[in-house]
Amino acid sequence: MSVERLEVDHAAARLGWRHDGRQISLRVADLADAAVEAASGRIVALSRSGAGRLLLFDADGAAAGSIEAPAGYALSHLVPGEQGLAVVGQGDAPHDGWPDWHFRIDAGAASLTRAGPAY
């Protein structure tokens, strides 16, 4: 069974959802955003501590790893798209003439891939 009714409570820095009839609740320090990455079914939570990092959780609430911001970037917010879930990285210096980029999230492999400029 998958994640149902993902809720983000920024004020309390909490995530909540239902899975297999159970209510799951987790605290995430500096919580900025969260979404389900469809390909893996994992919850991706963006923590703004430092340059930002993505915390990964399985549907049952178990920690499934993390993804650090790429060197030279600060993670800003999650963006759903046709190619899957992405995160915006705000760069210190332009890459190919553009400072901010979308990075596609692969929560199964705990990796990011540069997907295109963030307009």
C-alpha positions as CSV (number, residue, x, y, z in Angstrom):
1,M,0.0,0.0,0.0
2,S,1.2,3.5,-0.7
3,V,1.4,6.8,1.1
4,E,-2.0,8.5,1.7
5,R,-2.7,12.1,2.6
6,L,0.8,13.5,3.1
7,E,0.6,16.6,5.3
8,V,3.3,19.1,5.9
9,D,3.1,21.1,9.1
10,H,5.8,23.8,8.7
11,A,5.2,25.4,12.1
12,A,5.7,22.2,14.0
13,A,8.3,20.8,11.6
14,R,6.3,17.6,11.2
15,L,5.3,15.3,8.4
16,G,2.2,13.1,8.6
17,W,0.6,10.5,6.4
18,R,-1.3,7.2,6.4
19,H,0.2,3.9,5.4
20,D,-1.4,0.4,5.8
21,G,-4.1,1.9,8.0
22,R,-1.6,3.5,10.4
23,Q,-1.0,7.2,11.0
24,I,2.8,8.0,10.6
25,S,4.2,11.2,12.0
26,L,7.8,12.4,11.9
27,R,9.7,15.5,13.0
28,V,12.1,17.0,10.5
29,A,14.3,19.8,11.6
30,D,14.1,23.0,9.4
31,L,11.4,21.4,7.3
32,A,10.7,23.4,4.1
33,D,8.8,21.0,1.9
34,A,7.9,17.4,1.3
35,A,6.4,15.2,-1.4
36,V,6.1,11.6,-2.5
37,E,8.6,10.5,-5.3
38,A,6.3,8.4,-7.5
39,A,8.9,6.0,-8.9
40,S,10.1,4.7,-5.5
41,G,7.1,5.6,-3.4
42,R,9.4,7.3,-0.9
43,I,8.7,10.5,0.9
44,V,11.3,13.2,0.1
45,A,11.5,15.9,2.8
46,L,13.5,19.1,2.2
47,S,15.4,20.3,5.3
48,R,16.9,23.8,4.9
49,S,19.7,23.2,7.5
50,G,23.0,24.2,6.0
51,A,22.8,24.3,2.2
52,G,19.8,22.0,2.4
53,R,19.4,18.3,2.1
54,L,16.8,15.8,1.1
55,L,15.8,13.3,3.7
56,L,14.2,10.1,2.4
57,F,11.7,7.9,4.2
58,D,9.9,4.7,3.3
59,A,6.1,4.6,3.4
60,D,6.3,3.0,6.8
61,G,8.3,5.9,8.2
62,A,11.7,4.2,8.2
63,A,14.7,6.4,7.3
64,A,15.9,5.5,3.8
65,G,18.9,7.8,3.4
66,S,19.6,11.4,2.4
67,I,20.8,13.5,-0.5
68,E,23.1,16.5,0.1
69,A,22.9,19.7,-2.0
70,P,25.3,19.6,-5.0
71,A,28.5,21.5,-4.4
72,G,27.9,25.2,-5.0
73,Y,24.1,25.0,-4.6
74,A,21.6,25.7,-1.9
75,L,18.4,23.7,-2.1
76,S,15.3,25.9,-2.3
77,H,12.0,24.0,-3.0
78,L,10.5,20.8,-4.5
79,V,8.9,20.9,-8.0
80,P,6.7,18.2,-9.5
81,G,7.2,17.7,-13.2
82,E,6.5,15.5,-16.1
83,Q,9.9,13.8,-15.7
84,G,9.3,13.3,-11.9
85,L,10.0,15.1,-8.7
86,A,12.8,17.7,-8.8
87,V,14.4,20.2,-6.4
88,V,15.6,23.7,-7.3
89,G,19.2,24.3,-6.5
90,Q,20.3,28.0,-6.3
91,G,23.8,28.3,-7.5
92,D,26.7,30.5,-6.3
93,A,27.9,30.9,-9.9
94,P,26.2,30.3,-13.3
95,H,26.5,26.9,-15.0
96,D,26.0,27.2,-18.8
97,G,25.0,30.8,-18.2
98,W,22.3,30.0,-15.6
99,P,22.6,30.1,-11.8
100,D,19.5,28.1,-10.7
101,W,18.8,24.6,-11.8
102,H,16.3,21.8,-11.4
103,F,17.8,18.6,-10.2
104,R,15.7,15.5,-10.8
105,I,15.4,13.3,-7.6
106,D,15.9,9.6,-7.7
107,A,14.9,8.6,-4.2
108,G,15.5,4.9,-4.9
109,A,19.2,5.5,-5.7
110,A,19.4,8.6,-3.4
111,S,20.8,10.7,-6.2
112,L,20.2,14.0,-8.1
113,T,20.6,14.6,-11.8
114,R,20.8,18.1,-13.3
115,A,17.6,18.4,-15.4
116,G,17.5,22.0,-16.7
117,P,17.5,25.6,-15.8
118,A,15.0,26.8,-13.1
119,Y,13.2,29.9,-14.5
